[in-house]
Amino acid sequence: MELTDACWRTATRSSNNGGNCVEVADNLPGRVLVRDSKAPNAGTLTFTPSAWRAFVADTPRRTA
């Protein structure tokens, strides 16, 4: 899988947690990539867009 075109972003709420967050790239056709921001070369999870939407929808929101 070619990842050079992935545009990685972090959650807007991740700035206050000491860098413990994930990065997401959702600009590639047919897949959403997820990686650890502290170890970006350690591996990448790949989701279909529908699986990613389901995951996000089922993830509890933290209220600072």
N, C-alpha and C positions, 0 to 999 in steps of 0.2 A: 504494500500500500504506500503510495506517495503522499507524504505529509508536508511537502515544502509549500504548498498553497494554503495550508491551514492558517486561519487568522485566530489566534488564541486570545481569550479575554477572561478576566476573573470577575467574580461577583462583586457588586458594588459594596456589599456589607463585609467583605473580607479584609478591609484595611485595618480593622481594629483587633484582629485575632493573631497578630504576630506572624503573619504569612502562612498560616495553616489553612490552605484553601485549595480548591481545584480550579483548573483552567478548562474552558470549553471552547471548541471550534465547531461552529455550526454553519459554516459557509461552503462546505463541500457537498456536492450532490449526493443525496441518498444516505448520508451518514452524519452522525454527530460524534465528535471525538472528545474524550475527557482524559486529563492527566493531572498528576500531582504538581503543584506549582513549585514545591521545594526540590523536586527531582524530575524535571521535565523529560529527561532521557531514560527514565526507569521503566517506561511502558505507557501504553495508551489503551484505554477502553474504547470500543466502538459500539455505538447504538444506532439503530434505525431511527429516523426522526419520530415515528409514532411511539417507539419504545422509550425514547428520551422524554417526550411529552408526558407519557404515563408515569415515568419515574418522578419527574418534577412535580406533577400534580399530586402524587402520593407522598411527597416529602414534606414533613411538617415545617412550617415557617417559624423561624426564631425571631422574637421581637426584642432585639437589643436588650 
